[in-house]
């Protein structure tokens, strides 16, 4: 009986000890959890304060203060804080420039999985900035950043596959996949690239409806507005509509986009959907030509020829010809021929020889440009 009592008391004692042990373990876990939450809360607070001072949000911009908060978060291995420190040392914001330190910090942040830092390292290895150029490492960092959902990296991956850059061969299917991932995050350049791919049939069947949808998803982008204008101007997958074309071209032209200004010049020069207005056409051509648009340079040559202003006509035709515009080159040859014929005397034999010589020179010039 005594033995049974002893066993009973011993079991109670072990149960009590086990209960105390479990209670302490639970308490330790809870304390650790609270401690981690406290640390996370501190990091978030330091990051917020650092960013406020970095950008001057609600406080006076102060890079020294920003750095002090980022340093506190960086001591806890926070990748984002380390990334900000890297930028501070790279740009010399409140501290002397220190590219070596900046590079090390970017690498630390990248290794901790921060996508923007991984993207920066990819750029460094692709361009050889601060490190030895290494296309394989560049690709790997772009890929890591893209997989972590960073849209600029996804766009770069798409571009790499489209062009077959670095260590990969051209692969339009993979390019489209990465462009689409970037598009899901409203990456404007990716939307424009997808529009171009389907508009021009770059490795896929042409699909003007898809192209339009991507261009329309890139609001206020001059090149997207220009492409939409072209779709209506030429009636690509839609009924030809000069009014809609003019509307989109005007949107792009207001942003100074030279090809759109040239197209508006053509509309008013030819009277497409509007009353013919050479003065308005001239204004658009002039603005476009000043930016080096070769089509507009040629049209200005025509304008000045109609005004009997040979000096300005020759100038603009020469500009277009030097840019490889074949019609301008041929017209200059004909004008040169005309000038020399007028310079000949009335002797018909001499006139014939001059004409024949210039004609041969003109044909030779035309053929040379055709071959190029």
C-alpha positions as CSV (number, residue, x, y, z in Angstrom):
1,X,0.0,0.0,0.0
2,X,2.9,2.4,0.9
3,X,4.5,1.6,-2.4
4,X,1.4,2.5,-4.3
5,X,1.2,5.8,-2.4
6,X,4.8,6.6,-3.3
7,X,4.1,5.9,-7.0
8,X,1.0,8.1,-6.8
9,X,3.0,11.0,-5.2
10,X,5.8,10.6,-7.7
11,X,3.4,10.7,-10.7
12,X,1.7,13.9,-9.2
13,X,5.2,15.5,-8.8
14,X,6.2,14.7,-12.5
15,X,2.9,16.0,-13.7
16,X,3.4,19.2,-11.8
17,X,6.9,19.6,-13.1
18,X,5.7,18.8,-16.7
19,X,3.0,21.4,-16.4
20,X,5.4,24.0,-15.1
21,X,7.8,23.2,-17.9
22,X,5.1,23.4,-20.6
23,X,3.9,26.7,-19.1
24,X,7.4,28.1,-19.1
25,X,7.9,27.0,-22.7
26,X,4.6,28.6,-23.8
27,X,5.5,31.7,-22.0
28,X,8.9,31.8,-23.7
29,X,7.3,31.3,-27.1
30,X,4.8,34.1,-26.4
31,X,7.6,36.4,-25.2
32,X,9.7,35.6,-28.3
33,X,6.7,36.3,-30.5
34,X,6.1,39.6,-28.7
35,X,9.8,40.4,-29.0
36,X,9.7,39.7,-32.8
37,X,6.6,41.8,-33.2
38,X,8.3,44.6,-31.3
39,X,11.4,44.4,-33.5
40,X,9.3,44.3,-36.7
41,X,7.4,47.3,-35.4
42,X,10.6,49.2,-34.7
43,X,11.9,48.4,-38.2
44,X,8.7,49.7,-39.8
45,X,8.9,52.8,-37.7
46,X,12.6,53.4,-38.6
47,X,11.9,52.8,-42.3
48,X,8.9,55.2,-42.2
49,X,10.9,57.9,-40.5
50,X,13.9,57.3,-42.8
51,X,11.7,57.6,-45.9
52,X,10.0,60.8,-44.5
53,X,13.4,62.5,-44.1
54,X,14.7,61.0,-47.4
55,X,11.9,62.4,-49.5
56,X,10.9,65.4,-47.3
57,X,7.4,64.0,-46.6
58,X,5.8,66.0,-43.8
59,X,9.3,67.1,-42.6
60,X,12.2,69.1,-44.0
61,X,14.3,66.9,-46.2
62,X,17.3,65.7,-44.2
63,X,19.6,63.0,-45.6
64,X,21.6,62.8,-42.4
65,X,18.5,62.1,-40.3
66,X,17.3,59.6,-43.0
67,X,20.6,57.8,-42.9
68,X,20.5,57.5,-39.1
69,X,17.0,55.8,-39.2
70,X,18.0,53.5,-42.1
71,X,21.1,52.5,-40.2
72,X,19.0,51.3,-37.2
73,X,16.8,49.2,-39.5
74,X,19.8,47.9,-41.4
75,X,21.4,46.6,-38.2
76,X,18.4,44.3,-38.0
77,X,19.2,43.1,-41.6
78,X,16.3,44.9,-43.2
79,X,16.9,44.7,-47.0
80,X,14.9,47.8,-47.9
81,X,16.9,50.0,-45.4
82,X,20.2,48.6,-46.7
83,X,19.0,49.5,-50.2
84,X,18.3,53.1,-49.2
85,X,21.7,53.3,-47.6
86,X,23.2,52.1,-50.8
87,X,21.5,54.9,-52.7
88,X,22.7,57.5,-50.2
89,X,26.3,56.5,-50.6
90,X,26.0,56.1,-54.3
91,X,24.6,59.6,-54.8
92,X,26.5,61.2,-52.0
93,X,23.4,62.4,-50.2
94,X,24.6,64.0,-47.0
95,X,27.8,61.9,-47.1
96,X,30.8,61.8,-49.5
97,X,30.3,59.5,-52.5
98,X,31.4,56.0,-51.7
99,X,30.8,53.8,-54.7
100,X,32.5,50.8,-53.2
101,X,30.4,51.0,-50.0
102,X,27.3,51.5,-52.1
103,X,28.1,48.4,-54.2
104,X,28.5,46.3,-51.1
105,X,25.2,47.5,-49.7
106,X,23.3,46.9,-52.9
107,X,24.8,43.4,-53.0
108,X,23.7,42.8,-49.3
109,X,20.2,44.0,-50.0
110,X,20.0,41.9,-53.2
111,X,21.2,38.7,-51.4
112,X,18.5,39.4,-48.7
113,X,15.9,39.1,-51.6
114,X,15.0,42.8,-52.2
115,X,13.9,43.0,-55.8
116,X,14.9,46.6,-56.6
117,X,18.5,45.8,-55.3
118,X,18.6,42.7,-57.4
119,X,17.6,44.8,-60.4
120,X,20.4,47.3,-59.7
121,X,23.0,44.5,-59.5
122,X,21.7,43.1,-62.8
123,X,22.3,46.5,-64.3
124,X,25.8,46.7,-62.8
125,X,26.8,43.3,-64.3
126,X,25.2,44.0,-67.7
127,X,27.0,47.4,-68.1
128,X,30.2,46.7,-66.1
129,X,29.6,49.6,-63.7
130,X,31.6,49.0,-60.5
131,X,32.0,45.3,-61.4
132,X,33.5,43.2,-64.2
133,X,30.9,42.8,-66.9
134,X,29.2,39.5,-66.7
135,X,26.1,38.8,-68.8
136,X,25.4,35.5,-67.0
137,X,25.2,37.1,-63.6
138,X,23.3,40.0,-65.1
139,X,20.7,37.6,-66.4
140,X,20.5,35.7,-63.1
141,X,19.9,38.9,-61.1
142,X,17.3,40.1,-63.6
143,X,15.6,36.8,-63.3
144,X,15.5,36.8,-59.5
145,X,14.2,40.4,-59.5
146,X,11.6,39.5,-62.1
147,X,10.5,36.4,-60.2
148,X,10.1,38.6,-57.1
149,X,7.5,40.6,-59.0
150,X,9.6,43.7,-59.9
151,X,8.0,45.1,-63.1
152,X,11.1,46.9,-64.5
153,X,13.0,43.6,-64.2
154,X,10.1,41.7,-65.9
155,X,10.3,44.3,-68.7
156,X,14.1,43.8,-69.0
157,X,13.6,40.0,-69.1
158,X,11.1,40.4,-71.9
159,X,13.5,42.7,-73.8
160,X,16.4,40.3,-73.4
161,X,14.3,37.4,-74.9
162,X,12.9,39.6,-77.7
163,X,16.4,40.8,-78.8
164,X,18.3,37.7,-77.9
165,X,20.6,39.6,-75.7
166,X,23.4,38.3,-73.5
167,X,23.3,34.5,-72.9
168,X,19.9,33.8,-74.5
169,X,18.6,33.4,-78.0
170,X,15.6,35.4,-79.3
171,X,12.4,33.8,-78.0
172,X,9.3,35.9,-78.7
173,X,7.0,33.6,-76.7
174,X,9.1,34.1,-73.5
175,X,9.3,37.8,-74.3
176,X,5.5,38.1,-74.5
177,X,5.1,36.1,-71.2
178,X,7.4,38.6,-69.4
179,X,5.9,41.6,-71.1
180,X,2.4,40.4,-70.0
181,X,3.7,39.9,-66.4
182,X,4.9,43.5,-66.4
183,X,1.6,44.6,-68.0
184,X,-0.3,43.1,-65.1
185,X,1.4,45.8,-63.0
186,X,0.5,48.5,-65.5
187,X,4.1,48.8,-66.8
188,X,3.6,51.4,-69.6
189,X,6.6,50.4,-71.7
190,X,5.6,46.8,-71.6
191,X,2.1,47.7,-72.9
192,X,3.6,49.7,-75.7
193,X,5.9,46.8,-76.6
194,X,3.0,44.3,-76.7
195,X,1.1,46.7,-78.9
196,X,4.0,47.0,-81.3
197,X,4.5,43.2,-81.4
198,X,0.8,42.6,-82.4
199,X,0.6,45.6,-84.7
200,X,3.7,44.7,-86.7
201,X,3.3,40.9,-86.4
202,X,6.8,40.5,-84.7
203,X,7.0,36.8,-84.4
204,X,3.2,36.4,-84.0
205,X,0.3,36.9,-86.4
206,X,-0.8,40.6,-86.7
207,X,-3.7,41.4,-84.4
208,X,-4.7,45.0,-84.6
209,X,-7.5,44.6,-82.0
210,X,-4.9,43.4,-79.4
211,X,-2.5,46.1,-80.5
212,X,-5.2,48.8,-79.9
213,X,-6.1,47.4,-76.5
214,X,-2.5,47.6,-75.3
215,X,-2.0,51.1,-76.8
216,X,-5.2,52.3,-75.1
217,X,-3.9,50.9,-71.8
218,X,-1.0,53.4,-72.0
219,X,-2.7,56.7,-71.5
220,X,-0.9,60.0,-72.3
221,X,2.0,58.1,-73.8
222,X,2.9,60.0,-77.1
223,X,4.0,56.9,-79.0
224,X,0.9,54.9,-78.0
225,X,-1.3,57.8,-79.1
226,X,0.7,58.0,-82.4
227,X,0.2,54.3,-83.1
228,X,-3.6,54.6,-82.4
229,X,-3.6,57.5,-84.9
230,X,-1.8,55.3,-87.5
231,X,-4.4,52.5,-87.0
232,X,-7.2,54.9,-87.9
233,X,-5.2,56.8,-90.5
234,X,-4.6,53.6,-92.5
235,X,-7.7,51.7,-91.4
236,X,-5.8,48.8,-89.8
237,X,-8.4,46.4,-88.5
238,X,-10.9,49.3,-88.3
239,X,-12.7,51.5,-90.7
240,X,-10.5,54.3,-92.0
241,X,-11.3,57.4,-89.9
242,X,-9.3,60.6,-90.5
243,X,-11.2,62.3,-87.6
244,X,-10.1,59.7,-85.1
245,X,-6.6,59.6,-86.6
246,X,-6.3,63.4,-86.3
247,X,-7.5,63.3,-82.7
248,X,-4.9,60.8,-81.6
249,X,-2.1,62.6,-83.7
250,X,-3.0,65.9,-82.0
251,X,-2.7,64.3,-78.6
252,X,0.8,63.0,-79.4
253,X,1.8,66.2,-81.3
254,X,0.9,68.3,-78.2
255,X,3.7,66.4,-76.4
256,X,6.1,67.4,-79.2
257,X,6.2,64.0,-80.9
258,X,7.7,64.7,-84.3
259,X,6.1,61.8,-86.3
260,X,2.6,62.8,-85.1
261,X,3.3,66.4,-86.1
262,X,4.4,65.2,-89.6
263,X,1.2,63.1,-90.0
264,X,-0.9,66.2,-89.1
265,X,1.0,68.1,-91.7
266,X,0.2,65.4,-94.3
267,X,-3.5,65.5,-93.3
268,X,-3.7,69.3,-93.9
269,X,-1.4,69.2,-96.9
270,X,-3.7,66.6,-98.7
271,X,-7.0,67.6,-97.1
272,X,-7.7,64.2,-95.5
273,X,-10.9,64.7,-93.6
274,X,-10.3,68.4,-93.3
275,X,-10.2,71.4,-95.7
276,X,-6.8,71.6,-97.4
277,X,-4.7,74.1,-95.5
278,X,-1.1,74.4,-96.6
279,X,-0.3,77.1,-94.0
280,X,-1.3,74.7,-91.1
281,X,0.5,71.9,-92.8
282,X,3.6,74.1,-93.0
283,X,3.5,74.8,-89.3
284,X,3.3,71.1,-88.4
285,X,6.1,70.2,-90.9
286,X,8.3,72.9,-89.6
287,X,8.0,71.8,-86.0
288,X,8.6,68.2,-87.0
289,X,11.5,69.0,-89.3
290,X,13.3,70.9,-86.5
291,X,13.4,67.6,-84.6
292,X,15.0,65.9,-87.6
293,X,11.9,64.2,-89.1
294,X,13.0,63.4,-92.6
295,X,9.5,63.2,-94.1
296,X,8.8,66.7,-92.9
297,X,12.1,67.9,-94.3
298,X,11.0,66.7,-97.7
299,X,7.6,68.4,-97.4
300,X,9.2,71.7,-96.5
301,X,11.3,71.3,-99.6
302,X,8.1,71.0,-101.6
303,X,6.5,74.0,-99.8
304,X,9.4,76.3,-100.6
305,X,9.5,75.1,-104.2
306,X,5.9,76.1,-104.6
307,X,6.8,79.5,-103.1
308,X,9.7,79.8,-105.6
309,X,12.1,80.0,-102.7
310,X,14.9,77.9,-104.1
311,X,17.4,78.6,-101.4
312,X,15.2,77.2,-98.6
313,X,13.9,74.4,-100.9
314,X,17.4,73.2,-101.6
315,X,18.3,73.4,-97.9
316,X,15.5,71.1,-96.8
317,X,15.8,68.7,-99.7
318,X,19.5,68.4,-98.9
319,X,18.7,67.6,-95.3
320,X,16.3,64.9,-96.3
321,X,18.7,63.5,-98.9
322,X,21.5,63.3,-96.4
323,X,19.2,61.3,-94.1
324,X,18.7,58.8,-96.9
325,X,15.3,60.0,-98.2
326,X,15.4,58.8,-101.8
327,X,12.7,61.1,-103.3
328,X,14.7,64.1,-102.0
329,X,17.9,62.8,-103.6
330,X,16.1,62.3,-106.9
331,X,14.5,65.7,-106.8
332,X,17.9,67.4,-106.1
333,X,19.3,65.6,-109.1
334,X,16.5,66.9,-111.3
335,X,16.9,70.4,-109.9
336,X,20.6,70.3,-110.6
337,X,19.9,69.1,-114.1
338,X,17.5,71.9,-114.7
339,X,20.0,74.5,-113.5
340,X,22.7,73.2,-115.7
341,X,20.5,73.1,-118.8
342,X,19.5,76.7,-118.2
343,X,23.2,77.6,-118.0
344,X,23.9,76.1,-121.4
345,X,23.8,78.3,-124.5
346,X,21.4,78.0,-127.3
347,X,23.5,75.5,-129.3
348,X,21.4,72.4,-129.5
349,X,24.4,70.1,-129.6
350,X,25.9,71.5,-126.4
351,X,22.4,71.4,-124.8
352,X,22.1,67.8,-125.7
353,X,25.5,66.9,-124.3
354,X,24.9,68.8,-121.0
355,X,21.4,67.1,-120.6
356,X,22.8,63.6,-121.3
357,X,25.7,64.0,-118.9
358,X,23.4,65.3,-116.1
359,X,20.9,62.5,-116.7
360,X,23.6,59.9,-116.4
361,X,24.8,61.5,-113.1
362,X,21.2,61.6,-111.8
363,X,20.6,57.9,-112.7
364,X,23.9,56.9,-111.1
365,X,22.9,58.7,-107.9
366,X,19.4,57.1,-107.9
367,X,20.8,53.6,-108.3
368,X,23.4,54.1,-105.6
369,X,20.6,55.1,-103.1
370,X,18.4,52.2,-104.3
371,X,21.2,49.8,-103.6
372,X,21.7,51.3,-100.1
